[in-house]
Amino acid sequence: MTTTTHRDARFPNRIPRITAAQMNSNMITLGIRAAQLVFGIILLGLTGYVAHWYNVDTLTSSPSQINLLLFSSLLTILSVFYLELAARFVPKISHPLAALGLIGLNAILHFAGFIALAVFMSRLLFCRGSVCGSARASIAFGAIEFLLWTASAVFAGKEVVQGGGFLPKRGAKSQSPLRYPSEMKESAPPA
């Protein structure tokens, strides 16, 4: 029976084994991503319906608060696909800090969107019908999306801090772009 270090030395490209704690963390993250995607699609439909009503049935264009939540839901769908597919299939374009930044951006946009729409809805003189119900539901789903993205940011931040993020691991050899260290040595002045 070989030891882990010996086996890793013989097969350096082998994917490391996943522990039970990592598996639970991956399952939680996958569940959060699935919920983000489902609620993002629901939010896209609700805000799209309200924006369509404003653009077609009224003389004014849709409010910027609706447009912000509409953009946030589109960004959510694209972000979920990037965060899940890039990390699995193209790890070279996936970086922990970029993922954390994208997750934080989504959380901030959903927070700003649902707060702005709630303030807008509170100042309306009357609100009736399916459009009003869709706008109110958009506020609720925007708040849920904010909570999901915040939880995702906590998990991603924990991963960045524990994994070192962009910092090299202790004891790791630096990867110099030079092939030979002697390329940077000064030569003796000509005599």
PyMOL commands that set and color helices and strands:
alter all, ss='L'
color gray80, all
select helices_A, chain A and resi 4-10+20-57+64-89+91-93+96-122+129-163+181-184
alter helices_A, ss='H'
color red, helices_A
deselect
rebuild
show_as cartoon
